Amino acid sequence: MSYTLDRGLAADFWSSDAPSYARTVPHPSQPPDHVVDLFAAEGVLEPLAGGRGTTWRVGDLALSPGHDDSEVWLAPIQARLAVRLDERSPRSIRLVLPVPARDGNLVVDGWAATRFEPGATPCRDLATLRATAHLLHAHLAGVVAERPAALEDRTDRWGVADRQAYDADAALRAAAGRPEPGLADLVGRLVAGLEPADLGREQLVHADLAGNVLLDAAGIPFVIDLSPTWRSPLWAEAVCVLDAVLWLGAPADALGDWRHGQQRQAMLRAALFRVLSDEPCDVARYAALDLA
């Protein structure tokens, strides 16, 4: 997601006017021919703007790398919900549809496919993002009743940072081993503000929503790159607000409601999650928000 290039997150901003390059030599980041073939994708490979610059459009599919079989449990849940939301009239929210390969697998050599949405544009409006978060999490709560076991096994940096954000000692240890100047001090200040707090019932939430909401051709929010974790919707909303202020141009005063009470506790944990998962972390940018 280009608004988060400094963080290198794995979200994808899809754009119908992304540049189309005719190449005689394959680009090093493009999907291999056998991956394109297994997903039965037809058309010219077009790099899609945003994110890590690694997502490609091929016809009506978007192919992105960095996936593994630990995510397979999510696809059928996401697919059923995506279809259900699209069948509603009028539509209020949409969810990208995962597409399996011809052999039935959802991941082929680290690549996964979703349906490309023509005419979609990035959403940067914070009010719309927060409303989308509320709708999405209400729907997710209705389709996933218990914490998926697969979430316990995550070893990627976002999964690790998620756990550290709720474990003060682990957060401090992780920060002590990081090379960025000032990061350990920043984490120490964030941890010092933590207090026991009831942030609400935990459920399946999108942990990276701000950079992953598009508006379709009809202006309906269209959620992509579902990044699952098991936390409270309040925490997920705090991450969304923080990201919007840091990377999408939302005004800093949007953080005003998140400096007291439960909202502050959610925001402190959201900040720890982001600071510890960003590699490298722009410490000065976070510190300037004075969240601690």
C-alpha positions, 0 to 999 in steps of 0.5 A: 500500500503506497501510503505505507511504503516506509513500513513495507506492509503487505497490503495492495492498492489496486489501481485500474490505471496502473502502468502496463509494461511490455517486457522481453526479460521477466521482471525479478518480482513477477510471478513465474510462468508456472504460477500464472498457469496454475491460476489459469490467469490470462492476459498481460502481466501488469505491476500494480501500484503500492505496497511492496511493489510485488503484486501483479495483475493478470487479466481478472486476477491479482497475484501477490507473493509472501503467502504460505499454507498457514493462511489456507484456513482463512480463504473459505471463510473469506470467500463465503463472506465475500459472496454473502456481502455481494448478494446484499442489496443495497451493498454497504461493504465488500470483501475481496474474493480469494481464487484457488489454483486449478489444482485446488491449492490456494497458495502456489510457491508462495503466491496467492490470487484474488479477484481484481476489482476494475475501477477501484480507488484507494480510500483515505477518508478516516471516517469511511475507514472507521465505518468500514472497520465497524461493519467488517468486524461485525460480519467477522464476529458472526462467521468465526465464533472461536479463535482459529488454532492457526493464529497461535502458530504465526512466526511472521514479524506481525504475528510476533509483534501482536503478542509482544504488544500485549506482553510488556516484558516481551516488548521491552526485550524485543526493543532492546535488541533492535538497532534503531536509535531511540526505539528502546526508549520509545517502547519503554515510554509506551509500556510505562503507560500501559494499564490493565484494561478491558478493551472488549471481546476479542474476535477475528479482526483485520489488523491492517485495515487503513491501507487496505480499503478501496472504493469500488466503481459505485463508491462502496468500501472494498476490503482487500488483503485481510490480515487476520488476528484475534484481538478486540475491534477497539484495538484494530480500530486504533491501529487503523486510526494510527496508520491513517494519521501516520501514512494516509494524511489524516489530521493528528487531532484524530488521535485526540479521542485516543489519549484517555481511558480504554481508547488510550490503552488500545492505542498504546498497544496499537503503537507497540504493535506497529513500532515492533513490527516495522523493520526498520521503524521510523522512530521519530515519526512515531515519537512525534505523535507523543502517544506515550 
